[in-house]
Every structure is written in structure tokens, then in C-alpha cells.
Amino acid sequence: MNLNKVFILGRLTADPVVRATPTGQSVASFALATNRVWNDKAGQKQEQVEFHNIVVWGKQAEVASKFLKKGGLALIEGRLQTRKWEGKDGQQRNTTEIVADRIQLGPRPMGGGGGASFAKASADKGGETMNQEAPKAGEIPTIEVGGDEGEIKASDLNF
């Protein structure tokens, strides 16, 4: 039995680039950077960065282009694939890339206006409100539960 399965967690080096095939199918490509940190024999901290080319097809390509941004964290599940082609200079070229089957988006930063839209969305759901100031990056937002002076009643629980 053979297995070609890759799990990789890293940060995008640039925003995804989306194209369409002649048949109209969407394809997105981007690169992820991963790093390995270790101490050498002298006790000095060492770091090695690897760059991985990712290809995503279909509806996931559209989702990736909409939600993945440079510097964002993403978990990719897929398979390794090597492609060969002839370059403009006539030389044979090849590249190994990860063809993604599944993408899991990392946490989204709360700064830069994202917190304000989240506050409005939270205010519209079930009486829950969030402080109206957008939290700064790295801060935990305050969520207040509506009701009589913030008191939670047994009738409010779903179980």
C-alpha cells in the first residue's frame, strides 16, 4: 500500500493568485513558509525556513483567495505532485508542489476594522453584545451577555 499525504502548517508569503482554466475551473496558487528551530552543538539557536508551493482547485480556490492573506496562518492537507514542463529556453523544468485537498484557516487578526464588524455581527445574535471599540491586535475582546444586569438565567440555557 502507498500513501501520499501531507499536512503543513505555515504562513503565506503572498496573497493567493487565482486563475481560471480554459474550461472555467478556478485554481489558486500560493506559497507557505515553515520554519524549524533547534540548538546546534555549540548551544546556539539555529533556524531554517522552507518554502512550499500550494495549489488549490475549484470552490476551495475561491475561498482561499477570499480569506487567505499574506502573513496569515493556514493548515493545508493534501498530496505531493511533481510537474514537468519545458521552459522558454527549451530546458526541461520540474517543480514539486502540494495539491491541497483541505484548507483550515488560521486565526484572523482582530485589529484593522475586523473587530468592529464582529461587534456588529455579535450584537445581532441572541442579545449578546461586544464592546463597540475594535480590540487591538493581541487583546481579548470583552463579551457581555444581555439580560437582567448580566445575570444568566436557567431558561437562557439551551440544554
N, C-alpha and C positions, 0 to 999 in steps of 0.2 A: 504494500500500500504506500502511496506517495502523498505528501501533504505540502501545499504551497500556501502558507498563511502568514500574514504579517500584522502585527499590532505595533503602532508607533504613536508616541505622544510627543508633540513638539510645538514650536511657534512658527507661524507663517512668516516667510521672508519678504513677501509682497502680496498684494491683493490678488485673488484668483483672476485668471484670464479666461473668459468664456467665448467659445466659438460654436459654430453650427456645422455639422457635416452636410454634404450635398443633399442628403435625404431629410435634413431638418432636425436631426437629433443633436441635443446640446452636449457639449463636452467642456469641462473646466480643467485647467491645469494650474498648479501652484507648487511651491516648494516649502517643506518644513525643515527647520533646523532642530537638531537634537544635540545634547552635549553629554559628555562623560567626564566626571571629575574624580581624580584619585591623587594619592600622595606617592611620589616616587621614592626610591631607596634613600635619598637624602632628606626625606620628610617634607619636600617642597610640594605645594599644591600644583597639580597639572590639570589642564582642561583640553579636551579635544572636541571640536564641533564637526558634525556630519550634516550634509545637506541631502534631502531626499525629494525626488520629483514625484508628485502625486497627480493622477489623472482620475477624474470623476465623470461619469456618464449620466445622461438622462435628467430626470427630475432632481436628483441629488446635485447635479452640476449647477442647476439654477438656484437651489437652496444654498449651496456653498458660496456662489457668487454674491448672494444677498447678505449672508450673515457672517462669513469669514472675512476678516480684515488683517492687514499686515500687523504682526506682533501678537495676534490672538492665538490662544491655545486651542489645539484640536487633537482629538484621538481618532486615528484612522485604522480601520480594519480592512484588509484587502489581500491582494496577492502580488507577487513579483512577476514582472513581464519584461522581457528584453525585446526591443525593436531594432531592426536593421534598415538602413536606407543609404542611398548614395548622395553624398554632399555635392554642392555646386562645383567643387573642384574635381569631381569624379571619384573621390576616395570613398570607400565603404566606411560607414559610421554605424555605431550602435549605442544604445542607451538602455539602462535598466531603470524601470520606474515602478511605482506601486499603483496598481489599479484598485481604487477604493470600492469596496462593497458597502461599507457602512461608515458614516462620519458622526462623531459626537462632538458637539461644540463645547468649548471651554467656557469658563465664566466670562460674562460681559462686564466691562467697566461701568461703574455707576456714574462717573463724572461726565461732563460734556453734554448735559441735557438729557441723558438717558434716565437719570433718576427722576426728573420732573415728569416725563411721560409715564414712568412706572407709578409715580404717586397718583396721577390721574386715573390710571387703569385700576389701581388698588382701591381708590375711593369709590369706584363704580360697582365694586363687588361686595355684596353682603354686609354693608355697614362698616367694613374695615377701612381705615384711613391711614395714610402715611404722612409724616411731616412734609409740608409743602416745599421746603428747601431741598434742592438736589444735594444728596450727600457727596462729600468729597471722596476721591478715589481712596480706597482702603478703609473708609468708615463703614460701620454697620448702620443701616437705616433704622429709625425708630418706627415701629408699627403699633398703632393703638387700636384696640378692639372697641367698637361702639357699644352702647348700652347705658345703663344707669351708672354713671361715673366710672366707666371702665370695668364694671363688675361683670363677670361671666356667669350666666345662669345655666342651670342644668338643661333647660328647654332649648338653649342655643347649641348644644352639642348634637352632633349627627349620629351618635351611637347610643 
